[in-house]
């Protein structure tokens, strides 16, 4: 590792992301925009990523950290060919998957540690995007400056999944799947500086992961305001609702929205829903759609471009965020940036994103389909309210949530960690 950079020197950052899927989940989106903005501010960032690789604006920033890619589509939980096993990490990763665990964060960090051990002179600091593997601790013990992003504590996901699990076998399987949390709960409190994306996440990370509040800095994430924008030439479709939700993740509240939609259609038969998300094999959602009489009223859209998603927002009369909990909620901010009126719950950090009820969005309690239905009926029936919420929502995003400001906050954090290390060495 080179001598610590001075206060104004460009930084060289190794960014760790254990999976960079650009179309599912937020890690790939987050990594893409951070890499773009950090580079635009004059710094060098190398993205060490496991599969699937992120779609970076500058492909030369990608440093592949290939693993077994055990959860790839369309063959999740696959059995690799024996020739694919190249190390003891591969063997252990596959063995843990076979016992219903989720070893990907651990395995990625071990591989990243081995790669970085051969490149100590190439980077000033390592930043981990919520892998929180034991390999990160090994980096710290060998003198690497390490910081991290924690979007929200995955303990929340675990508790909600367990609360909605049917039967002891499913609960046992979930306990096994979330076994990686024991590792994360050990690693996170030892990282000296952590960025999180909301005050709600900060409180929950402190209480559920044992991370001292003094270790955390809140820097809201952003929206690409030039991509996610109003399209005034695209006509709104009467009764069109839109949401971005993982269909089979209780945290996202899709089943609650479906229950609410069935109630809305009693008064508004034209109400229908477009879901940006994928149904898993064996999902219980199709049966619920049939039970609620919504088979022809709900469309799932996946694998489309960002530009098509913006068009879908432009066609929607209302965007809905029915989540039981959010650490931030990019979909809420993106919908607001598109000028779509938003109806959201108050779960987790959503009030920090959408603001107080009635100013830039309408809000309801999480987990209450009747309350959500009543609010949707009100907003669908009030054109003036929709226009006002759409305009004020976009202004809120432009004023508060940009990727450039998030990148600047990260750089401030990195410089603070490096400066503290310089001061410590100077006083020895």
Secondary structure, DSSP 8 states (H G I E B T S, - for coil): ------TTS--EEEEEES---SSSSSHHHHHHHHHHHHHHTT-EEEEEE-SS----SSGGGEEE-----TT-TT-TT----GGG--SHHHHHHHHHHHTT---HHHHHHHHHHHHHHT-TTS-SEEEEES---HHHHHHHHTT--EEEE--S-HHHHHHHHHHH--SHHHHHHHHHHTTHHHHHHHHGGG-SEEEES-HHHHHHHHHHH---GGGEEE----B-TTTS---TTS---TTEEEEE--TT-GGG-HHHHHHHHHHHHHH-TT-EEEEES---TT-SHHHHHHHHT-TTTEEEE-S--HHHHHHHHHH-SEEEE--S--SS-HHHHHHHHTT--EEEE--TTHHHHH-SBTTTBEEE-TT-HHHHHHHHHHHHT-HHHHHHHHHHHHHHHHHH-BHHHHHHHHHHHHHHHHHHHHHHHHT-
